[in-house]
Amino acid sequence: MAVADRRTTAASRQRGLVISSHAMKNFTSRPVVLCLSGHDPSGGAGLQADIEALLAQACHAAPTVTALTVQDTVNVSDFRVLDREWVLAQANAVIADLPIAAVKLGMLGSVEMVETVLEIMARLPGVPLVCDPVLRAGGGGALGKEDVGYAMRERLFPVSTIATPNLPEARILAELPEGSADECAERLLPHIRHLLITGGHGDESEVHNRLYCRDGSRHDFTCARLPGSYHGSGCTLASALAGRLALGEELTSAVRSALDYTWRTLRDAEAPGHGQYVPRRLPLDLA
Ligand code: PLP
């Protein structure tokens, strides 16, 4: 290849273009998923989890920070929700520039942030929205004020395609402290079209993940329970699901794909710190 061609190729790569030695191909972008989530400095959960899980679905993550947290793999000790203006400015800049194919919600932290997300979604009519109703860290520490769950259910669920609570989160959202997954779903489905209640926090030998749809259909996905507890498994699942929907996969199939992917990331998890395992979301050989 001539020197001039090589220079063009390098410059084009920097701009994200794919070049063959013979001809320049038209580059088709991967689907863009807007993530509205918190930052976890341990890298196990939050935006880093979203980005990694989306890369693994061949999607591009556009991460807007909603909150900062202070935490390690054991637990969270503090958090700060960003000002509404900052979150709107980040999201608006991205929406004006990139074609958003799906949106993934993680930690919002306050009722005001729930309202901010509604403002953002008003600019994205018809775009699939996956709501991971983050209320607590895996270690048990709160990641939002008390009334956030109620605001999510009343305000965000109606505009969401699907929410992905684990059973403890579903119980809080349904206000049924001892409720079964079926009872929680019955209480929540008037608010949302699809609900995936995951069973990872139980103690049966198998994990039962249940997809409830407002049209009355229901799908059960069962997998083997893996030993240990994991940091960022919910973020991984919701992001993978948003990515699958962004790729155009049908909802039930997208749920199955996202659950299968998440299970593999847990099977291959690492223990980088003193607390929970961190899912391995990307292959080791990216070089
Ligand atoms: N988002 C942030 C910023 C977090 O820090 C956490 C947990 O610590 C979560 C989301 C939820 O994590 P998980 O996927 O383990 O439920």
py3Dmol code that shows the C-alpha trace and the ligand (Angstrom):
import py3Dmol

protein = """\
ATOM      1  CA  MET A   1       0.000   0.000   0.000  1.00  0.00           C
ATOM      2  CA  ALA A   2       1.316   3.457  -0.878  1.00  0.00           C
ATOM      3  CA  VAL A   3       2.297   5.747   1.980  1.00  0.00           C
ATOM      4  CA  ALA A   4      -0.467   8.206   1.099  1.00  0.00           C
ATOM      5  CA  ASP A   5      -3.034   5.365   1.139  1.00  0.00           C
ATOM      6  CA  ARG A   6      -1.780   4.197   4.508  1.00  0.00           C
ATOM      7  CA  ARG A   7      -2.157   7.687   5.920  1.00  0.00           C
ATOM      8  CA  THR A   8      -5.720   7.887   4.612  1.00  0.00           C
ATOM      9  CA  THR A   9      -6.484   4.513   6.167  1.00  0.00           C
ATOM     10  CA  ALA A  10      -5.162   5.549   9.586  1.00  0.00           C
ATOM     11  CA  ALA A  11      -7.068   8.820   9.528  1.00  0.00           C
ATOM     12  CA  SER A  12     -10.214   7.058   8.416  1.00  0.00           C
ATOM     13  CA  ARG A  13      -9.898   4.488  11.189  1.00  0.00           C
ATOM     14  CA  GLN A  14      -9.708   7.319  13.699  1.00  0.00           C
ATOM     15  CA  ARG A  15     -13.019   8.546  12.352  1.00  0.00           C
ATOM     16  CA  GLY A  16     -14.469   5.042  12.719  1.00  0.00           C
ATOM     17  CA  LEU A  17     -14.429   4.124   9.052  1.00  0.00           C
ATOM     18  CA  VAL A  18     -13.716   0.645   7.728  1.00  0.00           C
ATOM     19  CA  ILE A  19     -11.293   0.599   4.815  1.00  0.00           C
ATOM     20  CA  SER A  20     -10.286  -2.228   2.535  1.00  0.00           C
ATOM     21  CA  SER A  21      -7.061  -1.936   0.592  1.00  0.00           C
ATOM     22  CA  HIS A  22      -9.064  -1.762  -2.652  1.00  0.00           C
ATOM     23  CA  ALA A  23     -12.056   0.411  -1.952  1.00  0.00           C
ATOM     24  CA  MET A  24     -13.596   2.461   0.817  1.00  0.00           C
ATOM     25  CA  LYS A  25     -16.746   0.767   2.092  1.00  0.00           C
ATOM     26  CA  ASN A  26     -19.733   2.731   3.280  1.00  0.00           C
ATOM     27  CA  PHE A  27     -19.603   2.357   7.036  1.00  0.00           C
ATOM     28  CA  THR A  28     -22.848   1.382   8.670  1.00  0.00           C
ATOM     29  CA  SER A  29     -22.955   2.328  12.341  1.00  0.00           C
ATOM     30  CA  ARG A  30     -23.837  -0.137  15.036  1.00  0.00           C
ATOM     31  CA  PRO A  31     -27.171   0.653  16.745  1.00  0.00           C
ATOM     32  CA  VAL A  32     -26.753   3.340  19.383  1.00  0.00           C
ATOM     33  CA  VAL A  33     -28.170   2.765  22.867  1.00  0.00           C
ATOM     34  CA  LEU A  34     -28.533   5.776  25.134  1.00  0.00           C
ATOM     35  CA  CYS A  35     -27.711   4.732  28.710  1.00  0.00           C
ATOM     36  CA  LEU A  36     -28.934   6.860  31.599  1.00  0.00           C
ATOM     37  CA  SER A  37     -27.153   5.305  34.561  1.00  0.00           C
ATOM     38  CA  GLY A  38     -24.917   5.968  37.530  1.00  0.00           C
ATOM     39  CA  HIS A  39     -21.150   5.643  37.684  1.00  0.00           C
ATOM     40  CA  ASP A  40     -19.675   2.901  39.877  1.00  0.00           C
ATOM     41  CA  PRO A  41     -15.955   3.490  40.468  1.00  0.00           C
ATOM     42  CA  SER A  42     -15.351  -0.245  41.019  1.00  0.00           C
ATOM     43  CA  GLY A  43     -16.300  -0.792  37.375  1.00  0.00           C
ATOM     44  CA  GLY A  44     -18.578  -3.692  38.258  1.00  0.00           C
ATOM     45  CA  ALA A  45     -21.965  -2.054  37.798  1.00  0.00           C
ATOM     46  CA  GLY A  46     -23.435   1.159  36.407  1.00  0.00           C
ATOM     47  CA  LEU A  47     -22.286   2.747  33.173  1.00  0.00           C
ATOM     48  CA  GLN A  48     -19.212   0.601  32.775  1.00  0.00           C
ATOM     49  CA  ALA A  49     -21.376  -2.508  32.926  1.00  0.00           C
ATOM     50  CA  ASP A  50     -23.732  -0.946  30.372  1.00  0.00           C
ATOM     51  CA  ILE A  51     -20.935  -0.094  27.965  1.00  0.00           C
ATOM     52  CA  GLU A  52     -19.327  -3.523  28.170  1.00  0.00           C
ATOM     53  CA  ALA A  53     -22.618  -5.415  27.800  1.00  0.00           C
ATOM     54  CA  LEU A  54     -23.607  -3.272  24.816  1.00  0.00           C
ATOM     55  CA  LEU A  55     -20.258  -3.727  23.112  1.00  0.00           C
ATOM     56  CA  ALA A  56     -20.765  -7.459  23.471  1.00  0.00           C
ATOM     57  CA  GLN A  57     -24.095  -7.184  21.575  1.00  0.00           C
ATOM     58  CA  ALA A  58     -22.354  -5.252  18.774  1.00  0.00           C
ATOM     59  CA  CYS A  59     -24.053  -2.017  19.814  1.00  0.00           C
ATOM     60  CA  HIS A  60     -22.616   1.412  20.532  1.00  0.00           C
ATOM     61  CA  ALA A  61     -23.254   2.748  24.061  1.00  0.00           C
ATOM     62  CA  ALA A  62     -23.871   6.470  24.518  1.00  0.00           C
ATOM     63  CA  PRO A  63     -23.431   6.897  28.287  1.00  0.00           C
ATOM     64  CA  THR A  64     -25.121   9.805  30.067  1.00  0.00           C
ATOM     65  CA  VAL A  65     -24.225  10.009  33.770  1.00  0.00           C
ATOM     66  CA  THR A  66     -27.169  10.408  36.147  1.00  0.00           C
ATOM     67  CA  ALA A  67     -25.337   9.940  39.456  1.00  0.00           C
ATOM     68  CA  LEU A  68     -21.963   9.347  41.016  1.00  0.00           C
ATOM     69  CA  THR A  69     -21.484   6.697  43.668  1.00  0.00           C
ATOM     70  CA  VAL A  70     -18.775   5.888  46.196  1.00  0.00           C
ATOM     71  CA  GLN A  71     -18.477   2.116  46.388  1.00  0.00           C
ATOM     72  CA  ASP A  72     -16.351  -0.963  46.033  1.00  0.00           C
ATOM     73  CA  THR A  73     -17.311  -4.543  45.260  1.00  0.00           C
ATOM     74  CA  VAL A  74     -18.547  -4.972  48.857  1.00  0.00           C
ATOM     75  CA  ASN A  75     -21.039  -2.132  49.195  1.00  0.00           C
ATOM     76  CA  VAL A  76     -21.933   1.485  48.467  1.00  0.00           C
ATOM     77  CA  SER A  77     -21.125   4.191  51.031  1.00  0.00           C
ATOM     78  CA  ASP A  78     -22.414   7.333  49.321  1.00  0.00           C
ATOM     79  CA  PHE A  79     -23.983   8.688  46.154  1.00  0.00           C
ATOM     80  CA  ARG A  80     -24.748  12.019  44.572  1.00  0.00           C
ATOM     81  CA  VAL A  81     -27.430  12.557  41.930  1.00  0.00           C
ATOM     82  CA  LEU A  82     -26.430  15.029  39.231  1.00  0.00           C
ATOM     83  CA  ASP A  83     -28.400  18.230  38.603  1.00  0.00           C
ATOM     84  CA  ARG A  84     -31.236  17.920  36.135  1.00  0.00           C
ATOM     85  CA  GLU A  85     -29.618  20.499  33.812  1.00  0.00           C
ATOM     86  CA  TRP A  86     -26.428  18.479  33.514  1.00  0.00           C
ATOM     87  CA  VAL A  87     -28.243  15.271  32.668  1.00  0.00           C
ATOM     88  CA  LEU A  88     -30.506  16.999  30.142  1.00  0.00           C
ATOM     89  CA  ALA A  89     -27.535  18.698  28.512  1.00  0.00           C
ATOM     90  CA  GLN A  90     -25.657  15.408  28.121  1.00  0.00           C
ATOM     91  CA  ALA A  91     -28.647  13.536  26.717  1.00  0.00           C
ATOM     92  CA  ASN A  92     -29.732  16.359  24.417  1.00  0.00           C
ATOM     93  CA  ALA A  93     -26.252  16.641  22.921  1.00  0.00           C
ATOM     94  CA  VAL A  94     -26.286  12.935  22.093  1.00  0.00           C
ATOM     95  CA  ILE A  95     -29.868  12.895  20.812  1.00  0.00           C
ATOM     96  CA  ALA A  96     -29.135  15.814  18.472  1.00  0.00           C
ATOM     97  CA  ASP A  97     -26.171  13.961  17.026  1.00  0.00           C
ATOM     98  CA  LEU A  98     -26.745  10.203  17.084  1.00  0.00           C
ATOM     99  CA  PRO A  99     -29.661   8.001  15.972  1.00  0.00           C
ATOM    100  CA  ILE A 100     -30.850   6.460  19.229  1.00  0.00           C
ATOM    101  CA  ALA A 101     -32.166   2.922  18.668  1.00  0.00           C
ATOM    102  CA  ALA A 102     -32.995   2.120  22.309  1.00  0.00           C
ATOM    103  CA  VAL A 103     -32.662   3.596  25.787  1.00  0.00           C
ATOM    104  CA  LYS A 104     -31.518   1.816  28.935  1.00  0.00           C
ATOM    105  CA  LEU A 105     -32.249   3.239  32.394  1.00  0.00           C
ATOM    106  CA  GLY A 106     -30.182   2.335  35.427  1.00  0.00           C
ATOM    107  CA  MET A 107     -29.655   4.232  38.673  1.00  0.00           C
ATOM    108  CA  LEU A 108     -31.717   7.442  38.745  1.00  0.00           C
ATOM    109  CA  GLY A 109     -31.514   8.145  42.468  1.00  0.00           C
ATOM    110  CA  SER A 110     -34.232  10.788  42.875  1.00  0.00           C
ATOM    111  CA  VAL A 111     -37.773  11.622  41.865  1.00  0.00           C
ATOM    112  CA  GLU A 112     -36.440  14.673  40.035  1.00  0.00           C
ATOM    113  CA  MET A 113     -34.269  12.386  37.897  1.00  0.00           C
ATOM    114  CA  VAL A 114     -37.334  10.301  37.057  1.00  0.00           C
ATOM    115  CA  GLU A 115     -38.984  13.481  35.765  1.00  0.00           C
ATOM    116  CA  THR A 116     -35.812  14.360  33.842  1.00  0.00           C
ATOM    117  CA  VAL A 117     -35.904  10.969  32.098  1.00  0.00           C
ATOM    118  CA  LEU A 118     -39.508  11.662  31.078  1.00  0.00           C
ATOM    119  CA  GLU A 119     -38.373  14.928  29.486  1.00  0.00           C
ATOM    120  CA  ILE A 120     -35.668  13.054  27.597  1.00  0.00           C
ATOM    121  CA  MET A 121     -38.036  10.298  26.439  1.00  0.00           C
ATOM    122  CA  ALA A 122     -40.459  12.916  25.117  1.00  0.00           C
ATOM    123  CA  ARG A 123     -37.797  13.587  22.477  1.00  0.00           C
ATOM    124  CA  LEU A 124     -37.589   9.884  21.571  1.00  0.00           C
ATOM    125  CA  PRO A 125     -41.132   8.739  20.756  1.00  0.00           C
ATOM    126  CA  GLY A 126     -41.385   5.058  19.839  1.00  0.00           C
ATOM    127  CA  VAL A 127     -37.838   4.237  20.923  1.00  0.00           C
ATOM    128  CA  PRO A 128     -37.715   1.040  23.063  1.00  0.00           C
ATOM    129  CA  LEU A 129     -37.042   1.810  26.720  1.00  0.00           C
ATOM    130  CA  VAL A 130     -35.631  -0.789  29.129  1.00  0.00           C
ATOM    131  CA  CYS A 131     -36.003   0.226  32.760  1.00  0.00           C
ATOM    132  CA  ASP A 132     -33.745  -1.451  35.316  1.00  0.00           C
ATOM    133  CA  PRO A 133     -35.368  -0.204  38.535  1.00  0.00           C
ATOM    134  CA  VAL A 134     -32.171   0.223  40.539  1.00  0.00           C
ATOM    135  CA  LEU A 135     -32.969   0.819  44.194  1.00  0.00           C
ATOM    136  CA  ARG A 136     -30.118  -0.883  46.078  1.00  0.00           C
ATOM    137  CA  ALA A 137     -26.581  -2.054  45.476  1.00  0.00           C
ATOM    138  CA  GLY A 138     -25.905  -5.793  45.625  1.00  0.00           C
ATOM    139  CA  GLY A 139     -24.378  -5.280  49.095  1.00  0.00           C
ATOM    140  CA  GLY A 140     -27.681  -3.811  50.306  1.00  0.00           C
ATOM    141  CA  GLY A 141     -26.828  -0.075  50.399  1.00  0.00           C
ATOM    142  CA  ALA A 142     -29.497   2.322  49.092  1.00  0.00           C
ATOM    143  CA  LEU A 143     -28.997   3.853  45.630  1.00  0.00           C
ATOM    144  CA  GLY A 144     -31.941   6.198  45.758  1.00  0.00           C
ATOM    145  CA  LYS A 145     -34.244   8.044  48.046  1.00  0.00           C
ATOM    146  CA  GLU A 146     -37.238   6.206  49.457  1.00  0.00           C
ATOM    147  CA  ASP A 147     -39.834   7.564  47.020  1.00  0.00           C
ATOM    148  CA  VAL A 148     -37.928   6.706  43.802  1.00  0.00           C
ATOM    149  CA  GLY A 149     -39.527   3.282  43.441  1.00  0.00           C
ATOM    150  CA  TYR A 150     -43.005   4.754  43.615  1.00  0.00           C
ATOM    151  CA  ALA A 151     -42.127   7.448  41.031  1.00  0.00           C
ATOM    152  CA  MET A 152     -40.650   4.803  38.707  1.00  0.00           C
ATOM    153  CA  ARG A 153     -43.795   2.717  38.877  1.00  0.00           C
ATOM    154  CA  GLU A 154     -46.232   5.586  38.459  1.00  0.00           C
ATOM    155  CA  ARG A 155     -44.323   7.747  35.973  1.00  0.00           C
ATOM    156  CA  LEU A 156     -41.700   5.674  34.138  1.00  0.00           C
ATOM    157  CA  PHE A 157     -43.341   2.289  33.787  1.00  0.00           C
ATOM    158  CA  PRO A 158     -46.110   3.655  31.519  1.00  0.00           C
ATOM    159  CA  VAL A 159     -43.524   4.876  28.978  1.00  0.00           C
ATOM    160  CA  SER A 160     -41.235   1.818  29.290  1.00  0.00           C
ATOM    161  CA  THR A 161     -41.190  -1.166  26.954  1.00  0.00           C
ATOM    162  CA  ILE A 162     -40.085  -3.470  29.752  1.00  0.00           C
ATOM    163  CA  ALA A 163     -38.753  -3.321  33.322  1.00  0.00           C
ATOM    164  CA  THR A 164     -36.300  -5.876  34.702  1.00  0.00           C
ATOM    165  CA  PRO A 165     -36.615  -5.956  38.523  1.00  0.00           C
ATOM    166  CA  ASN A 166     -35.250  -8.801  40.584  1.00  0.00           C
ATOM    167  CA  LEU A 167     -37.794 -10.235  43.026  1.00  0.00           C
ATOM    168  CA  PRO A 168     -36.770  -7.993  45.982  1.00  0.00           C
ATOM    169  CA  GLU A 169     -37.095  -4.920  43.728  1.00  0.00           C
ATOM    170  CA  ALA A 170     -40.436  -6.155  42.359  1.00  0.00           C
ATOM    171  CA  ARG A 171     -41.715  -6.509  45.942  1.00  0.00           C
ATOM    172  CA  ILE A 172     -40.740  -2.913  46.742  1.00  0.00           C
ATOM    173  CA  LEU A 173     -42.281  -1.613  43.511  1.00  0.00           C
ATOM    174  CA  ALA A 174     -45.479  -3.598  44.066  1.00  0.00           C
ATOM    175  CA  GLU A 175     -45.554  -2.711  47.776  1.00  0.00           C
ATOM    176  CA  LEU A 176     -45.919  -6.420  48.581  1.00  0.00           C
ATOM    177  CA  PRO A 177     -43.088  -7.213  51.048  1.00  0.00           C
ATOM    178  CA  GLU A 178     -43.777 -10.987  51.008  1.00  0.00           C
ATOM    179  CA  GLY A 179     -45.287 -11.214  47.516  1.00  0.00           C
ATOM    180  CA  SER A 180     -44.493 -13.972  45.004  1.00  0.00           C
ATOM    181  CA  ALA A 181     -43.353 -13.014  41.503  1.00  0.00           C
ATOM    182  CA  ASP A 182     -46.867 -13.746  40.203  1.00  0.00           C
ATOM    183  CA  GLU A 183     -48.471 -11.515  42.840  1.00  0.00           C
ATOM    184  CA  CYS A 184     -46.033  -8.679  42.146  1.00  0.00           C
ATOM    185  CA  ALA A 185     -46.632  -8.972  38.401  1.00  0.00           C
ATOM    186  CA  GLU A 186     -50.384  -8.815  38.880  1.00  0.00           C
ATOM    187  CA  ARG A 187     -49.932  -5.581  40.830  1.00  0.00           C
ATOM    188  CA  LEU A 188     -47.410  -4.058  38.387  1.00  0.00           C
ATOM    189  CA  LEU A 189     -48.726  -5.022  34.932  1.00  0.00           C
ATOM    190  CA  PRO A 190     -51.409  -2.319  34.866  1.00  0.00           C
ATOM    191  CA  HIS A 191     -48.468   0.116  34.875  1.00  0.00           C
ATOM    192  CA  ILE A 192     -46.185  -1.491  32.273  1.00  0.00           C
ATOM    193  CA  ARG A 193     -46.451  -3.575  29.087  1.00  0.00           C
ATOM    194  CA  HIS A 194     -43.784  -6.184  29.893  1.00  0.00           C
ATOM    195  CA  LEU A 195     -42.134  -7.185  33.117  1.00  0.00           C
ATOM    196  CA  LEU A 196     -39.165  -9.498  33.551  1.00  0.00           C
ATOM    197  CA  ILE A 197     -38.855 -10.536  37.214  1.00  0.00           C
ATOM    198  CA  THR A 198     -35.524 -12.244  37.744  1.00  0.00           C
ATOM    199  CA  GLY A 199     -34.984 -14.909  40.381  1.00  0.00           C
ATOM    200  CA  GLY A 200     -31.268 -14.611  41.039  1.00  0.00           C
ATOM    201  CA  HIS A 201     -31.780 -13.507  44.632  1.00  0.00           C
ATOM    202  CA  GLY A 202     -33.656 -16.665  45.708  1.00  0.00           C
ATOM    203  CA  ASP A 203     -32.161 -19.889  47.073  1.00  0.00           C
ATOM    204  CA  GLU A 204     -33.727 -22.636  44.917  1.00  0.00           C
ATOM    205  CA  SER A 205     -31.228 -24.747  42.955  1.00  0.00           C
ATOM    206  CA  GLU A 206     -32.581 -23.299  39.720  1.00  0.00           C
ATOM    207  CA  VAL A 207     -33.115 -19.632  38.906  1.00  0.00           C
ATOM    208  CA  HIS A 208     -36.596 -18.850  37.592  1.00  0.00           C
ATOM    209  CA  ASN A 209     -36.810 -15.727  35.452  1.00  0.00           C
ATOM    210  CA  ARG A 210     -40.358 -14.862  34.493  1.00  0.00           C
ATOM    211  CA  LEU A 211     -41.534 -12.638  31.667  1.00  0.00           C
ATOM    212  CA  TYR A 212     -45.067 -11.302  32.123  1.00  0.00           C
ATOM    213  CA  CYS A 213     -46.867  -9.482  29.307  1.00  0.00           C
ATOM    214  CA  ARG A 214     -49.912  -7.313  29.631  1.00  0.00           C
ATOM    215  CA  ASP A 215     -51.670  -9.313  26.890  1.00  0.00           C
ATOM    216  CA  GLY A 216     -51.734 -12.227  29.371  1.00  0.00           C
ATOM    217  CA  SER A 217     -48.870 -14.233  27.845  1.00  0.00           C
ATOM    218  CA  ARG A 218     -46.086 -15.454  30.073  1.00  0.00           C
ATOM    219  CA  HIS A 219     -42.708 -17.090  29.497  1.00  0.00           C
ATOM    220  CA  ASP A 220     -40.515 -18.837  32.057  1.00  0.00           C
ATOM    221  CA  PHE A 221     -36.756 -19.041  31.568  1.00  0.00           C
ATOM    222  CA  THR A 222     -34.954 -21.395  33.906  1.00  0.00           C
ATOM    223  CA  CYS A 223     -31.210 -21.670  34.363  1.00  0.00           C
ATOM    224  CA  ALA A 224     -28.818 -23.319  36.803  1.00  0.00           C
ATOM    225  CA  ARG A 225     -28.004 -21.230  39.870  1.00  0.00           C
ATOM    226  CA  LEU A 226     -24.338 -20.271  40.004  1.00  0.00           C
ATOM    227  CA  PRO A 227     -22.546 -20.027  43.352  1.00  0.00           C
ATOM    228  CA  GLY A 228     -21.720 -16.610  44.810  1.00  0.00           C
ATOM    229  CA  SER A 229     -23.210 -13.146  44.458  1.00  0.00           C
ATOM    230  CA  TYR A 230     -22.537 -10.730  41.637  1.00  0.00           C
ATOM    231  CA  HIS A 231     -22.043  -6.999  41.265  1.00  0.00           C
ATOM    232  CA  GLY A 232     -23.653  -5.535  38.167  1.00  0.00           C
ATOM    233  CA  SER A 233     -25.682  -8.517  37.001  1.00  0.00           C
ATOM    234  CA  GLY A 234     -28.878  -6.459  36.724  1.00  0.00           C
ATOM    235  CA  CYS A 235     -27.086  -3.731  34.731  1.00  0.00           C
ATOM    236  CA  THR A 236     -25.643  -6.402  32.436  1.00  0.00           C
ATOM    237  CA  LEU A 237     -29.030  -7.970  31.777  1.00  0.00           C
ATOM    238  CA  ALA A 238     -30.915  -4.721  31.138  1.00  0.00           C
ATOM    239  CA  SER A 239     -28.186  -3.364  28.843  1.00  0.00           C
ATOM    240  CA  ALA A 240     -27.931  -6.575  26.851  1.00  0.00           C
ATOM    241  CA  LEU A 241     -31.707  -6.528  26.468  1.00  0.00           C
ATOM    242  CA  ALA A 242     -31.709  -2.889  25.320  1.00  0.00           C
ATOM    243  CA  GLY A 243     -28.986  -3.805  22.821  1.00  0.00           C
ATOM    244  CA  ARG A 244     -30.984  -6.730  21.474  1.00  0.00           C
ATOM    245  CA  LEU A 245     -34.062  -4.546  21.037  1.00  0.00           C
ATOM    246  CA  ALA A 246     -31.893  -1.906  19.344  1.00  0.00           C
ATOM    247  CA  LEU A 247     -30.780  -4.593  16.888  1.00  0.00           C
ATOM    248  CA  GLY A 248     -34.428  -5.253  16.078  1.00  0.00           C
ATOM    249  CA  GLU A 249     -34.830  -8.571  17.877  1.00  0.00           C
ATOM    250  CA  GLU A 250     -38.390  -9.412  18.907  1.00  0.00           C
ATOM    251  CA  LEU A 251     -39.041  -8.912  22.643  1.00  0.00           C
ATOM    252  CA  THR A 252     -39.328 -12.509  23.896  1.00  0.00           C
ATOM    253  CA  SER A 253     -36.337 -13.589  21.837  1.00  0.00           C
ATOM    254  CA  ALA A 254     -34.392 -10.525  23.033  1.00  0.00           C
ATOM    255  CA  VAL A 255     -35.157 -11.439  26.655  1.00  0.00           C
ATOM    256  CA  ARG A 256     -33.930 -14.997  26.078  1.00  0.00           C
ATOM    257  CA  SER A 257     -30.743 -13.770  24.362  1.00  0.00           C
ATOM    258  CA  ALA A 258     -30.033 -11.250  27.137  1.00  0.00           C
ATOM    259  CA  LEU A 259     -30.614 -13.837  29.895  1.00  0.00           C
ATOM    260  CA  ASP A 260     -28.354 -16.378  28.161  1.00  0.00           C
ATOM    261  CA  TYR A 261     -25.618 -13.772  27.672  1.00  0.00           C
ATOM    262  CA  THR A 262     -25.878 -12.611  31.300  1.00  0.00           C
ATOM    263  CA  TRP A 263     -25.685 -16.180  32.597  1.00  0.00           C
ATOM    264  CA  ARG A 264     -22.446 -16.704  30.652  1.00  0.00           C
ATOM    265  CA  THR A 265     -20.958 -13.480  32.072  1.00  0.00           C
ATOM    266  CA  LEU A 266     -21.735 -14.752  35.592  1.00  0.00           C
ATOM    267  CA  ARG A 267     -20.323 -18.211  34.874  1.00  0.00           C
ATOM    268  CA  ASP A 268     -17.080 -16.526  33.768  1.00  0.00           C
ATOM    269  CA  ALA A 269     -17.101 -13.862  36.524  1.00  0.00           C
ATOM    270  CA  GLU A 270     -13.946 -12.578  38.192  1.00  0.00           C
ATOM    271  CA  ALA A 271     -13.215 -11.625  41.814  1.00  0.00           C
ATOM    272  CA  PRO A 272     -11.163  -8.447  41.420  1.00  0.00           C
ATOM    273  CA  GLY A 273     -11.855  -7.133  44.939  1.00  0.00           C
ATOM    274  CA  HIS A 274     -12.922  -8.287  48.403  1.00  0.00           C
ATOM    275  CA  GLY A 275     -16.633  -8.456  47.734  1.00  0.00           C
ATOM    276  CA  GLN A 276     -18.970  -9.669  45.051  1.00  0.00           C
ATOM    277  CA  TYR A 277     -17.911 -11.237  41.781  1.00  0.00           C
ATOM    278  CA  VAL A 278     -17.883  -9.024  38.699  1.00  0.00           C
ATOM    279  CA  PRO A 279     -19.415 -10.478  35.510  1.00  0.00           C
ATOM    280  CA  ARG A 280     -16.994 -10.979  32.644  1.00  0.00           C
ATOM    281  CA  ARG A 281     -18.856  -9.215  29.886  1.00  0.00           C
ATOM    282  CA  LEU A 282     -16.228  -9.124  27.178  1.00  0.00           C
ATOM    283  CA  PRO A 283     -13.945 -11.831  25.826  1.00  0.00           C
ATOM    284  CA  LEU A 284     -10.351 -11.743  27.040  1.00  0.00           C
ATOM    285  CA  ASP A 285      -8.829 -11.624  23.562  1.00  0.00           C
ATOM    286  CA  LEU A 286      -9.928  -8.230  22.279  1.00  0.00           C
ATOM    287  CA  ALA A 287      -6.475  -7.318  21.049  1.00  0.00           C
TER     288      ALA A 287
END
"""
ligand_1 = """\
16
PLP
N -26.036 1.280 39.048
C -25.043 1.686 39.826
C -24.387 3.003 39.580
C -24.629 0.891 40.852
O -23.639 1.313 41.594
C -25.268 -0.374 41.079
C -24.834 -1.271 42.152
O -23.961 -1.052 42.912
C -26.299 -0.749 40.263
C -26.642 0.101 39.254
C -27.041 -2.033 40.428
O -26.214 -3.108 40.345
P -26.767 -4.565 40.062
O -26.689 -4.780 38.592
O -25.833 -5.443 40.823
O -28.175 -4.616 40.544
"""
view = py3Dmol.view(width=600, height=400)
view.addModel(protein, "pdb")
view.setStyle({"model": 0}, {"cartoon": {"style": "trace"}})
view.addModel(ligand_1, "xyz")
view.setStyle({"model": 1}, {"stick": {}})
view.zoomTo()
view.show()
